[in-house]
Amino acid sequence: MNRQNHHSRWVVTINLLLGTFSSQSAFAWDSPKAAVEEFVKFDLQGGRLSSEQWSTYIDQYVYAPKEYDEPGWDIATIVTTYRIGKPACENNLCRVKVKYTLLPTKSMHDTSIARHEHGGTETLEFRVRNTAGNWKIEPRGEHPRISIETYHKSRN
C-alpha cells in the first residue's frame, strides 16, 4: 500500500469516528433537568402519538433497552402550560417533578383525549439516570401529554 492510500484510509476512519461521536453527543443531555425539558417538549409536540418517532424516543430520551415497548396510545392528556421543578439527586439517579396545567374537557366530545372535566393540574415525577455522562428518563408507561397547539394541529 502506498503512503497516499494509507493516509486517505486514516482520514476516512477519523472522519467516521468523529461523526459517530458527534452524533452520539448531540443527544446527550448534560443535566437531568435538560433531559426532562427535552422529553417534555418532544411529548407535548406529539412525539409518542405514532410509531414514526419511536426510534427517536428510545435513542434520545429513554433509559431502556432497545427492545423496550409501550402500548399504542389511543388517548392523550391535553396540557396548556407546564413547569419543571428542580432535580433532587442521589448518585446517578435524580427525580424531577413536572407540574402540568390541564385543559378543561367538560364540553369536549373527543374520545382520544383523557377526561379532565374541570382542567386542574397534575404533577408527574420523572426518574432520570446518568449513564456515561448522558441523562435519560426511565419510562413511566403513562399515556402521552400533548400541548393544546398540537391537539389543534391534529384536528386540522
N, C-alpha and C positions, 0 to 999 in steps of 0.2 A: 504494500500500500504506500503510495507516495505521501509526502508531507501535506500537500494541499487537501487530499481526500480525508486524511486523518484530522486535520484542523476543521474541516467542514462538518465532519461527523460530531466532533465535540461541540461545535456551535449549535447544531441541531439538538443535541442531547441537553445542553444547558438551557436552551430556549424552551424545550418541552418541560423540563423540571421547573423553571421559573413560572411557566403557565400553570402548572399543576399547583404550585404553592400559592400563587396569586389567586387562583380560583377558589382554593380552599379558604384562604384568609378573607375573601370577600364576604363569606357567610359566617365568619367567626365573630360572634357578638362579644365584645370585650368586657361586658358587665352584665350582671343578672337583670338589671333594670332595662338595659338596651335590648336584651333578648326578649323580655316581656313586651316592651314597646313595639318591637318589630313584629312579634307574633300577633299582638292585638290589632295592629294596622292590617296585617295580612288577613286575619279572621274577619274584621269589620268590612273589608273590601270583597268578601265572599270567597276567600281562598279555600275554604273547606267545603264549599257547596257542591263542587263537582270533582270528579276523579281526574280532570285535566291537570290540576295543580298538585296532585298527590305527591309526586316525587319532590317537588319544591318543599312541601310541608315536612316530609320526612328528612330530607337532606339539610334543610336550613334551620328548622325551628324545634324539632322534637328529639329528645334524648330517648331513642328507642331503636331496636334492631330494624334492619331493612325490611324484615317480613312483618313488622307491626301493621295492624289493620284496624280500622274503625268501621262501624256500620255506615251504609249510605244514609245521609241525613235528609229527611223529608220535612224537617221543621227547624226553624231558627228563631232566636230572640232578637227583636229589633231594639237597637241601642241609639239613644240620642246624644249622649255625652259619656265620657269616662274619665277616671282619674287613677293614675298608677301610684301606688304607695312606695314608701322607702323599703328596700330589701332588708330582711332580717336574716343574717347568715351565720352559719356554723360550718367551718371547714369548707368543703366543696359543694354544700347544699344551701340554697337560700330560699326563703319564702317571700313572695311578692304579692301583695293584695291589689286587686283592681276593682274599683267601685264603678259600676255601670248605672247610668240612669236609663230606665226603660220606657219605651213608647207605650202610652195607654192604648189598649187594643179593644176596649169595650165596643166601639162602633165598627170594628173591622170584622169582615166575614171571610177571612183567608185562612184555610186550614194548614197552610205551610208556615204559619208563624205561631210561636208559643204564646199562650194566653197570659196576658198581664193586664187585666181589666182596667185597673186604675194607674198603670205605669209603676212608679216607685223606683226602688234601687235594688241592686243585688251586688254582693261582694264575692268575688271568686279569689281563692288563694292559689297561686301558681307555685309549684316547686321547680326550682331551676338548678341544674347541676353544671359543674365545671369539669370538663374533661380536656386535658391538654390545652388549657387556656381558652377553650371555646364554651360559652354558656348556652345551654339549651334547656327548654322546658320539658318536664315529664308530661306525657299525655294524660289528659283528665277524663276522656271518654264522654264528655258532655257535648250536647249539640252546639252548633256554631252561634256566635253572636255577630250580627251584621248591622251596619250603620243604616240610618233612615235613608241616606242617599243611595246606598247600594240597593236597598229594597225598592225604592222608586225606579231606579235604572232597570231592575229586573222585571218590572211591570210594564215598561215601555217597549 
